[in-house]
Amino acid sequence: MTPKRFRLAACAAGCLLLLAVIAPVLSAQDLVDLTLNPKGRKYTPETPLEQVAQEFSLSQPGMLIIDYRAEPYQSQNGGYHIAAVDGSNLHLGREAVRVMTPSGGPSFGKLYTLHQVIIVSQPVAKRLTAKLTAFHVFQSMGVGERGDQMPSAMRLRVSFSPLGQAARRTGAPPEVDITGVWRYDSGSGQTWTFTPRGNGIYDAVETGYGNGRGLARVSGRRVTLDYTNTTAFGTQKSGSYAMTVEASGQRAVGGWLTDNGENGTTSWTQTSKTVPGKTP
């Protein structure tokens, strides 16, 4: 996939033109990596707003991971946007994780970060585009082609973990150790037990629900887990989890997706930092 860098320009009819410059190719699972560092200045049809954009596609089920950073957050106008290339309505899937700094949402003049995980339960037929647009304020109501562009350092990263391959992808070094027992917060007593192999990789054993078995990988504060289990009818089912460990290190929130399209959100709480039957 080839990222493209754009600058917005206004045409006579008031539309926006995109001028492309080729940038380096990304690896298969890193769909988008965009940066924008606009300076404060006036923008006009002759000196348009700065913007970068990149197209991508989602051809299979899995977990879409979005990380956005703006320092400082400057305006409701601008920032990041993901949309269908043809401009039609777009629904990517169920949101499983949303972690923001500040936790209550963006605050003007301060650092804003967003980590989001979306469960994509079926392929998205549309071609998609991700954009970063400089923060700006309009010259006046109804005059969008002139105004003030505001300085900020922005970055948008979009990655994708296909169903059944979530724990296979590499990433940042682990920031947390999930060794031990994690209980579902649903209150029904089911658990996952993680036994470390080293380098952020864990054997995973579920007690309850489908008594699944699988492999987990920790990257940063993210936990990705691929598993298989056998249903009460004797059929095998496989699926993936994408979880984010909270700052406390003892709770994780996220979502799950199975090979038949079932999906949902969940959370776990760590009840033990040791594996039963193992010497700490």
LINURLIN-V896240 format. One record per run of one state. SS is the DSSP state (H for helix, E for strand, L for the rest). FROM is the first residue (numbers start at 1). LEN is the number of residues. If there is no record, write none. Layout:
# LINURLIN-V896240
ss=SS from=FROM len=LEN
ss=SS from=FROM len=LEN
This chain:
# LINURLIN-V896240
ss=L from=1 len=1
ss=E from=2 len=9
ss=L from=11 len=5
ss=E from=16 len=3
ss=L from=19 len=2
ss=E from=21 len=5
ss=L from=26 len=4
ss=E from=30 len=9
ss=L from=39 len=2
ss=E from=41 len=3
ss=L from=44 len=6
ss=E from=50 len=9
ss=L from=59 len=3
ss=E from=62 len=10
ss=L from=72 len=7
ss=E from=79 len=6
ss=L from=85 len=9
ss=E from=94 len=8
ss=L from=102 len=10
ss=E from=112 len=9
ss=L from=121 len=3
ss=E from=124 len=10
ss=L from=134 len=2
ss=E from=136 len=5
ss=L from=141 len=2
ss=E from=143 len=7
ss=L from=150 len=2
ss=E from=152 len=11
ss=L from=163 len=3
ss=H from=166 len=3
ss=L from=169 len=5
ss=E from=174 len=1
ss=L from=175 len=5
ss=E from=180 len=5
ss=L from=185 len=6
ss=E from=191 len=8
ss=L from=199 len=2
ss=E from=201 len=7
ss=L from=208 len=5
ss=E from=213 len=8
ss=L from=221 len=1
ss=E from=222 len=9
ss=L from=231 len=5
ss=E from=236 len=10
ss=L from=246 len=5
ss=E from=251 len=8
ss=L from=259 len=4
ss=E from=263 len=10
ss=L from=273 len=8
